[in-house]
Amino acid sequence: MTGIEKITQRIAGDAQQEAAAVVAQAQAQADEIMARYQAQAQQNTQDALAKGRKQADERRSRLISSAEMESRQQTLAVKQEMLDKAFSLAMDKLCSLPEREYIDLLAQLTAKASSTGKEQLILCLSDRARYGVKIATRANDLLAKAGKEAHLTLSQQSRDFRGGVVLADGDVEVNCTFETLVRLARGSVSGEVAKVLFA
């Protein structure tokens, strides 16, 4: 082998070694980059899963809260409807009392509400015709027994309400209609009625 062939072989061998070293270094860098990206991809996957779980938990919590609120609102609506029915039934019972009890009730309401003993009694049209005189007479008797002035009279006018009485003295009126009394009572006794209904 000549000197040139030896030099050429040596150069080729060195080049192969250098090429192998470059390839090995490139392969090591590629492996390192691949490992980094795989680690990053795994971390990103875990982060995405954790974020997804957190969002799912938050959504679940919101849905549960929303369902609970809806349930409370429906329960409240049902309770309110039952209270409405209870007070409507009370109104019906007041309006359908037997005649004697009805007259006594209106006479007592009138006597309690009277401040001068000279008021006019305004009733609904049907009560005025059926019970008007009896109510005024009975209320005057109650006032007289209590030692008060007893000159209540039956008004010529009537009003549109279901039952009860309005006492009028000039521009001053005292509303003792059942509608008003039930509405006022509702504000103070709704809690007790609810306890009875929903216990």
C-alpha positions, 0 to 999 in steps of 0.5 A: 500500500502506498503512502497516499492510500494509507493517508486516504484510508486514514482520512476516510477512517477519521471521517467515519469516526467523526461522522459516527460521533456526529451521528451519535451526538445528534442521536443523543440530542434527538433522544434528549429532545424526544424525552423532553417533549414526551415529559412535556406532553405527559405533563400537558396531558396531566394538566389538561386532565386535572383542569378537566376534572376541576371544571367538571367538579365545578360544573357538577357543583353548579348544577347541584346548586341550581337543582337545589335552588329550583327544588326550593323554589318549587317547594316554596311555590307549592307551600305558597299555593297551599297557604293561598288555598287555606286563606281562600277556604277561611274566606269561604267559611266566613262568608258561609257562616249560618245566619245567626253566627254571621249577624253576630260576627258582623255586629261584633266587628261593627261595635269594636270598630265604631268610634262615635256610635254614629257611623253608617254601615255599608254592606255588600248588596246581598248582605244589606238586603238580607241582614242589614237591619239585624246587624245594625240593631245587634251592633247598637245593642252591643254598644249600648251594653258597653255604655257607648253611644249607639246610633249606628244606621244602615247606609243606603249604598252598598259595595262590591265585596264578599262579606264584612262591613265598612263603617263610614262617618263622613269622609272617615271609613273603617274597613272591616270587610272579610277581604281586608281582615283575611289579608291583614290576618295573613300577614300575622298568622301565615307562620302559624298556618304554615306550621300546621300545614307543613309540620 
